[in-house]
Each structure stands twice: as C-alpha cells, then as structure tokens.
Amino acid sequence: MTLDEQFQVFVRGLLTEDASTAERHFRQWANAVDITDLDPRILRMMPAFQVALHRHQLPTPFPGYVKKFERYWWLNQRWLERSGRPLVQHMLNQGIPVVALKGLAVRNTVPHPDARTMSDIDLWIPENKVQEAM
C-alpha cells in the first residue's frame, strides 16, 4: 500500500460515523504501516485519530507510539494557535475581517503547493483590506 493509499484509508476511518467501518479502516491502516516511520500527514492527525477511536470505543493500535505522537502534535497545534491568536484578534479589533486557515486548506491556491504543509496557518483577508492589514 502506498503512502497516499495509507493516508486515504486513515482519513476514511477518521470521517466515518459508523464504528464498524472505522474499525475496518483503522485495522487495514495499522496492518499496512511501519509505526516507526509514519507519513507526516498522519502524524499530524494523531489527536483526531484518538478522538475518533474514543468516539467509536475502539482500542488504540500501537498505544505507546500513538500517545507520544498525539501529545507532540497537540502541543504543536496549541503553540501555533496561541502564537497566531494575537495577530488575528488585533486585525479583528481594527475592523479587518480575517480567517485563519490551516495551510493544507489553501495548498492548491498557491504557486508552489509543496511550500504549504499542514503545520502552516494562513490568514485570509479580503483583497480590498490587504493594504490596511499590512
């Protein structure tokens, strides 16, 4: 199974509302991966993975690894949110509409998509407000 196929199976497991379907996808994913060398896209989704497992009352595959990855990415996301929040709040206080987006959400709208990762946070500002924001 390629990394893209692993990622697709993993995301299907995250998105399903049916516990047995989630279990099937997560089992298929767990059987296909090397937990010591995970795809970075999946590493960043460990907190969402844990939420999905808890929601469906499923056991955690590779519990030691998953807990470590989940903690790291949870802390990383909190740091990103806390570092960006003052800028967003300042713009809102100045009457500048702004929306914080994860880098992956805008990946296909930039000239060099490989420069955008899931750890990026981009700010969307209406085109007529860009100079004011600057």
Secondary structure in CASP SS format (residue, H / E / C, confidence):
PFRMAT SS
TARGET T0000
AUTHOR 0000-0000-0000
METHOD secondary structure of the structure
MODEL  1
M C 1.00
T C 1.00
L H 1.00
D H 1.00
E H 1.00
Q H 1.00
F H 1.00
Q H 1.00
V H 1.00
F H 1.00
V H 1.00
R H 1.00
G H 1.00
L H 1.00
L H 1.00
T C 1.00
E C 1.00
D C 1.00
A H 1.00
S H 1.00
T H 1.00
A H 1.00
E H 1.00
R H 1.00
H H 1.00
F H 1.00
R H 1.00
Q H 1.00
W H 1.00
A H 1.00
N H 1.00
A H 1.00
V C 1.00
D C 1.00
I H 1.00
T H 1.00
D H 1.00
L C 1.00
D C 1.00
P H 1.00
R H 1.00
I H 1.00
L H 1.00
R C 1.00
M C 1.00
M H 1.00
P H 1.00
A H 1.00
F H 1.00
Q H 1.00
V H 1.00
A H 1.00
L H 1.00
H H 1.00
R H 1.00
H C 1.00
Q C 1.00
L C 1.00
P C 1.00
T C 1.00
P C 1.00
F C 1.00
P H 1.00
G H 1.00
Y H 1.00
V H 1.00
K H 1.00
K H 1.00
F H 1.00
E H 1.00
R H 1.00
Y H 1.00
W H 1.00
W H 1.00
L H 1.00
N H 1.00
Q H 1.00
R H 1.00
W H 1.00
L H 1.00
E H 1.00
R H 1.00
S H 1.00
G H 1.00
R H 1.00
P H 1.00
L H 1.00
V H 1.00
Q H 1.00
H H 1.00
M H 1.00
L H 1.00
N H 1.00
Q C 1.00
G C 1.00
I C 1.00
P C 1.00
V C 1.00
V E 1.00
A E 1.00
L E 1.00
K E 1.00
G H 1.00
L H 1.00
A H 1.00
V H 1.00
R H 1.00
N H 1.00
T H 1.00
V C 1.00
P C 1.00
H C 1.00
P H 1.00
D H 1.00
A H 1.00
R C 1.00
T C 1.00
M C 1.00
S C 1.00
D C 1.00
I E 1.00
D E 1.00
L E 1.00
W E 1.00
I C 1.00
P C 1.00
E H 1.00
N H 1.00
K H 1.00
V H 1.00
Q H 1.00
E H 1.00
A H 1.00
M C 1.00
END
